[in-house]
């Protein structure tokens, strides 16, 4: 089984599109993508400087378009039965999840480009409403890091694995974090427009939700792991809803990496602009070969990986478990339900108490409570997995 990963904003670099335009039909394809989103992606990807392509409004469709261009070159978007059958899993980081949704067959390339353009434009507008930012924390004890963020009113907006958490929130709170970081954690301010994947993006989420009502989506034909908890999205409309909800929810790419380990991925290809996710994979999914598509020169290695896997029979790997996740940030109180117990859909599983509300947890399906992933009294963030449930039926 092979996995295709799609990077998000922050992976871009000046001139990254230039070598790809030498491929047959690539310039025409990028011209079409430019027409779809109303942005000159060719100019942005070839002659724009670092500051110009840092603009959220244009960076997001550019990153998605380049990823789709490479995916098409590898035949991953073919719908005539000629796509590599051994590529059975895909995932993306933040806006890269839109690219992954297209690779999974849930969105057309045009729908993906349009969605990324509106997403980027509306997030850029939301960033201008309140001064906010993001900082990466490397190292330190995870519980202490999360507790410090909670104390400062910051959100762990990205949990990437490999000891990396990205905090997001007000400029003042981020300054306090830099002045007094958690023990053994290093804080690196990020050059971004605002606090992505937090409640500050609510205006953008509302605008994207309205736009997404007109997006046509199909049920994924490949396993599509969601940023929210690393589980599979099984319907087209469910995919779109997750992409919209993602704007104000933390990115749990650590959960996606854990799912890839559990499923038994045997090879990974990162679409361009590649490199960031490859680094995370090498630390979290050790021993699995990875190809980072940084330039067209890397297409040969990617095709070799596809060819080595072709003809091999694989059991269909679709995780039969589902995560119960925390709907809000707060302290979790667990119901007295033992691991291994049968539960019916709607069975209360606990409550998450925040400063403002109590949010109740319940089973979404009839099934077996396989495992508690937290203990009573733990601090959790919105989107954190609380329990693993093996459904016996779905509603």
C-alpha positions in Angstrom: 0.0 0.0 0.0 1.3 3.4 -1.0 0.3 6.8 0.5 0.2 10.2 -1.2 0.8 13.2 1.0 0.1 16.8 0.1 1.8 19.7 2.0 0.2 22.9 3.1 1.0 26.6 3.3 4.5 27.3 4.4 6.1 24.7 2.1 6.2 27.2 -0.9 9.4 28.8 -2.2 10.1 31.4 -4.9 10.3 29.9 -8.4 9.0 26.5 -7.3 6.7 26.2 -10.4 9.4 27.0 -13.0 10.8 23.5 -13.6 7.4 21.9 -13.7 6.3 24.1 -16.6 8.8 22.2 -18.9 6.6 19.1 -18.7 4.3 18.6 -21.7 1.0 20.4 -21.2 1.9 21.8 -17.8 1.8 25.4 -18.8 -1.6 25.0 -20.4 -2.9 23.2 -17.3 -1.6 25.9 -15.0 -3.2 28.5 -17.3 -6.5 26.7 -16.9 -6.1 26.5 -13.1 -5.4 30.3 -13.1 -8.6 30.9 -15.0 -10.5 28.8 -12.5 -9.3 30.8 -9.5 -8.8 34.2 -11.1 -5.2 34.4 -10.1 -2.1 34.3 -12.3 -0.6 31.2 -10.8 2.2 31.0 -13.4 3.6 34.4 -12.5 3.3 33.7 -8.8 5.1 30.4 -9.1 7.9 31.6 -11.3 8.7 35.3 -10.9 7.1 36.3 -7.5 9.4 36.9 -4.6 9.1 35.3 -1.1 6.9 38.1 0.3 4.5 37.9 -2.6 3.9 34.1 -2.3 3.6 34.4 1.5 0.2 36.1 1.0 -2.4 33.6 2.2 -4.9 34.7 -0.5 -2.6 33.5 -3.3 -0.4 30.9 -1.7 -3.1 28.4 -0.9 -4.4 28.0 -4.5 -0.8 28.0 -5.8 0.3 25.2 -3.4 -2.8 23.1 -4.3 -2.4 23.7 -8.1 1.3 22.5 -8.0 0.3 19.4 -6.1 -2.4 18.6 -8.5 -0.1 19.2 -11.5 2.3 16.6 -10.2 -0.5 14.2 -9.2 -1.8 14.4 -12.8 1.7 13.7 -14.2 1.8 10.5 -12.1 -1.6 9.5 -13.4 -3.2 9.7 -9.9 -6.2 11.7 -11.1 -7.2 9.4 -14.0 -10.8 8.3 -13.9 -10.6 5.8 -16.8 -9.3 2.9 -14.7 -5.6 3.7 -15.5 -4.7 5.2 -12.1 -2.2 3.3 -10.0 -4.3 0.8 -8.1 -1.8 0.4 -5.3 -2.2 4.0 -4.2 -4.9 3.4 -1.6 -4.4 6.2 0.9 -4.0 10.0 0.8 -3.7 12.8 3.4 -2.8 16.4 3.4 -1.7 19.0 5.9 -4.1 21.9 6.3 -4.9 23.3 2.8 -3.1 20.2 1.5 -6.1 18.2 2.5 -7.9 19.8 -0.4 -5.3 18.4 -2.7 -5.6 15.1 -1.0 -9.4 15.2 -1.5 -8.9 15.5 -5.2 -6.4 12.6 -5.2 -8.9 10.6 -3.3 -11.5 11.3 -6.0 -13.8 13.3 -3.8 -13.2 16.6 -5.6 -12.4 17.5 -9.2 -9.2 19.4 -9.8 -11.3 22.5 -10.7 -13.4 22.2 -7.5 -10.2 21.8 -5.4 -8.6 24.9 -7.0 -11.8 27.0 -6.5 -12.2 25.9 -2.9 -8.5 26.7 -2.1 -8.9 30.1 -3.7 -11.9 31.0 -1.6 -10.3 29.5 1.5 -7.1 31.6 1.1 -8.9 34.8 0.3 -11.3 34.5 3.3 -8.6 33.5 5.7 -6.5 36.4 4.6 -9.4 38.7 5.3 -10.1 37.2 8.7 -6.4 37.7 9.6 -6.8 41.5 9.1 -9.6 41.7 11.7 -7.4 41.1 14.8 -3.6 41.0 15.2 -2.8 37.3 15.8 0.0 34.9 14.9 1.6 31.5 15.3 4.7 30.1 16.9 6.2 26.6 16.7 7.3 24.8 19.8 9.9 22.1 19.5 10.6 19.6 22.3 9.5 19.7 25.9 6.9 17.6 27.6 3.7 17.5 25.6 1.5 17.8 28.7 3.4 20.7 30.0 3.4 22.4 26.6 -0.4 22.0 26.3 -0.9 23.2 29.8 1.1 26.4 29.2 -0.8 27.1 26.0 -4.1 26.7 28.0 -2.8 29.0 30.6 -2.1 31.7 28.0 -5.3 31.2 26.1 -3.4 29.9 23.1 -4.6 27.1 20.8 -2.4 24.1 19.8 -3.4 24.7 16.1 -1.0 22.1 14.6 0.1 18.9 16.3 2.5 17.5 13.8 4.2 14.7 15.8 8.0 14.5 16.3 7.7 16.8 19.3 6.3 19.7 17.3 3.3 21.7 18.3 2.3 25.0 16.7 0.6 27.5 19.0 -1.8 30.2 17.7 -3.5 33.2 19.2 -3.1 36.8 20.1 0.3 38.5 19.6 0.4 39.4 23.3 0.0 35.8 24.4 2.6 34.6 21.9 5.0 37.1 23.3 4.5 35.8 26.8 5.0 32.3 25.5 8.4 33.3 24.0 9.4 35.1 27.2 8.5 32.1 29.4 8.3 28.9 27.4 7.6 25.5 28.8 10.6 23.6 30.2 12.9 22.3 27.5 10.7 23.6 24.7 12.1 26.0 22.1 9.7 28.7 20.6 10.1 29.9 17.1 7.7 32.6 15.8 6.3 31.8 12.4 6.0 34.3 9.6 2.2 33.9 8.9 -0.7 36.3 8.6 -2.6 35.2 11.6 -3.9 32.4 13.9 -5.0 29.7 11.5 -7.1 26.8 12.7 -8.5 28.8 15.7 -11.7 30.6 16.4 -10.2 33.7 14.9 -10.9 32.1 11.5 -14.7 31.9 12.2 -15.6 34.6 9.6 -13.6 32.7 7.0 -15.2 29.4 7.9 -18.7 30.9 7.5 -17.8 32.3 4.0 -16.3 29.0 2.9 -19.3 27.1 4.2 -21.6 29.3 2.0 -19.4 28.8 -1.0 -19.0 25.0 -0.5 -22.8 24.5 -0.8 -22.3 24.8 -4.5 -19.3 22.4 -4.7 -20.0 19.0 -6.3 -18.3 16.2 -4.4 -18.1 12.4 -4.8 -17.5 9.6 -2.3 -13.7 9.0 -2.0 -12.4 6.1 -4.1 -9.2 6.1 -2.0 -8.8 6.2 1.7 -8.8 9.8 2.7 -7.5 10.6 6.2 -8.8 13.7 7.8 -6.8 16.3 9.7 -9.3 16.3 12.5 -8.5 12.9 14.0 -6.7 10.8 11.4 -9.8 8.7 10.6 -11.2 8.0 7.1 -13.8 10.2 5.5 -16.3 8.1 3.6 -18.6 10.4 1.8 -18.2 13.3 -0.6 -20.3 15.8 1.4 -18.6 14.6 4.6 -15.3 15.5 2.9 -16.5 19.0 2.2 -17.9 19.5 5.7 -14.5 18.4 7.2 -12.6 20.8 4.9 -14.8 23.7 6.1 -14.7 22.7 9.7 -10.9 22.5 9.5 -10.5 26.3 9.4 -11.3 26.6 13.1 -10.1 23.2 14.3 -6.6 22.1 15.1 -4.7 20.1 12.5 -3.9 16.6 14.0 -1.3 15.5 11.5 0.1 13.4 14.3 -3.1 11.3 14.2 -2.7 10.9 10.4 0.8 9.6 10.8 -0.3 7.2 13.6 -3.0 5.9 11.3 -0.5 5.3 8.5 1.6 3.3 10.9 -1.4 1.3 12.1 -2.5 0.6 8.5 0.9 -0.6 7.4 1.8 1.9 4.6 4.8 0.5 2.6 5.8 3.6 0.7 5.0 7.3 0.7 5.2 10.0 -2.0 4.9 13.7 -1.0 3.6 15.9 -3.7 5.2 19.3 -4.3 6.2 21.6 -2.8 7.7 18.6 -1.0 10.0 18.3 2.0 8.2 19.4 5.1 6.0 16.3 5.5 8.8 14.0 4.4 10.8 15.2 7.5 7.8 14.4 9.8 7.3 11.0 8.1 11.0 10.0 8.6 10.7 10.6 12.3 7.3 9.2 12.9 6.8 6.4 10.4 10.3 5.0 10.5 11.6 2.5 8.0 9.1 3.4 5.3 10.6 4.6 2.0 9.7 8.2 1.1 9.9 10.1 -2.2 9.7 13.9 -1.9 8.7 15.4 -5.3 10.7 18.7 -5.1 11.3 19.0 -8.9 10.3 17.0 -12.0 13.7 15.2 -11.6 12.1 13.3 -8.7 9.3 11.9 -10.8 11.5 8.9 -11.9 11.9 7.8 -8.3 8.2 8.2 -7.7 7.3 6.1 -10.7 9.9 3.5 -9.6 8.1 3.3 -6.3 4.7 2.9 -8.1 6.1 0.2 -10.4 7.7 -1.8 -7.6 4.3 -1.9 -5.9 2.3 -2.6 -9.0 1.0 -6.2 -9.3 1.3 -6.8 -5.6 -2.0 -7.8 -3.9 -2.9 -6.0 -0.8 -5.8 -6.6 1.5 -8.1 -3.7 1.5 -7.1 -1.6 4.4 -9.9 0.6 5.6 -9.7 1.3 9.4 -12.8 -0.1 11.0 -12.4 2.0 14.0 -13.7 5.5 14.6 -12.4 8.2 17.0 -14.6 9.9 19.6 -13.1 13.4 19.7 -13.4 16.3 22.1 -15.7 19.0 20.7 -14.1 21.8 22.7 -11.0 22.5 24.8 -11.4 21.7 28.4 -11.1 19.1 31.1 -12.5 15.7 30.3 -14.7 13.7 32.6 -15.3 10.1 31.5 -18.4 8.1 31.9 -18.1 4.7 33.7 -18.0 2.6 30.6 -15.4 -0.2 30.6 -13.1 -0.9 27.6 -14.6 -3.7 25.7 -18.2 -2.8 26.6 -20.9 -2.8 23.9 -22.4 0.6 23.5 -25.4 1.9 21.5 -25.4 5.0 19.3 -26.0 8.0 21.6 -24.6 6.3 24.7 -23.1 9.0 27.0 -19.3 8.7 27.2 -18.4 11.7 29.2 -18.2 15.5 29.2 -15.6 18.1 28.4 -15.8 21.1 30.7 -14.4 24.4 29.5 -14.5 27.9 30.9 -17.7 28.6 29.1 -19.6 25.4 28.6 -20.0 21.7 29.2 -19.9 19.6 26.0 -21.2 16.1 26.1 -19.5 13.1 24.5 -21.5 10.2 23.1 -21.0 7.2 20.8 -21.8 8.0 17.2 -22.4 4.4 16.3 -23.5 1.1 17.8 -20.3 -0.8 18.6 -17.6 -1.7 21.1 -15.6 0.8 23.1 -12.2 -0.5 22.3 -9.9 1.9 24.2 -9.9 5.1 26.2 -7.2 7.4 25.0 -7.3 9.8 27.9 -7.9 9.5 31.6 -10.4 11.2 33.8 -9.3 14.8 34.4 -7.0 15.1 31.4 -6.8 18.5 29.6 -7.9 18.1 26.0 -8.2 20.4 23.0 -10.9 20.6 20.4 -10.4 17.7 18.0 -8.3 15.6 20.4 -9.2 11.9 20.3 -10.8 10.7 23.6 -11.8 7.1 22.7 -11.5 4.5 20.0 -14.8 2.9 19.0 -15.3 -0.1 16.7 -18.7 0.3 15.1 -21.0 -2.6 14.4 -23.3 -0.4 12.3 -23.4 3.2 11.1 -26.2 5.6 10.9 
